[in-house]
């Protein structure tokens, strides 16, 4: 979220990290950015129990999903009839 400048209070999602200290935004800002604009960046969460909550943030106790329910790939798998 931008803390100063013409876009103060505007939040945008980072689309990609294009190099050290450089990134592109998913959506453009409503107004032009200027040198000296300040903003906060927070690490994202992909809602994965092990990769994000447990290993990255050490916060698995607050995970509110179902980490051990099989995903769509298992739900739609059929029996192997070629054996």
VENPE-V468741 format. One record per residue. RES is the residue in one letter. SS is DSSP state (H for helix, E for strand, C for the rest). OMEGA is omega as a letter, one per 20 degrees, with the letter a starting at -180 (NA if undefined). Layout:
res = {RES | RES}
ss = {SS | SS}
omega = {OMEGA | OMEGA}
This chain:
res = {X | X | X | X | X | X | X | X | X | X | X | X | X | X | X | X | X | X | X | X | X | X | X | X | X | X | X | X | X | X | X | X | X | X | X | X | X | X | X | X | X | X | X | X | X | X | X | X | X | X | X | X | X | X | X | X | X | X | X | X | X | X | X | X | X | X | X | X | X | X | X | X | X | X | X | X | X | X | X | X | X | X | X}
ss = {C | E | C | C | C | C | C | C | C | C | C | C | C | E | E | E | E | E | E | C | C | E | E | E | E | C | C | C | C | C | C | C | C | C | C | C | C | C | E | C | C | C | C | C | C | C | C | C | H | H | H | H | H | H | C | C | C | C | C | H | H | H | C | C | C | C | C | C | C | C | C | H | H | H | H | C | C | C | C | C | C | C | C}
omega = {r | a | r | r | a | a | a | a | a | r | r | r | r | a | a | r | a | r | a | r | a | r | r | a | r | r | r | r | a | a | a | r | r | r | r | r | a | a | r | r | r | r | a | r | r | r | r | a | a | a | a | a | a | a | a | a | a | a | a | r | a | r | a | r | r | a | a | r | a | a | a | a | r | a | a | r | r | a | r | a | a | a | NA}
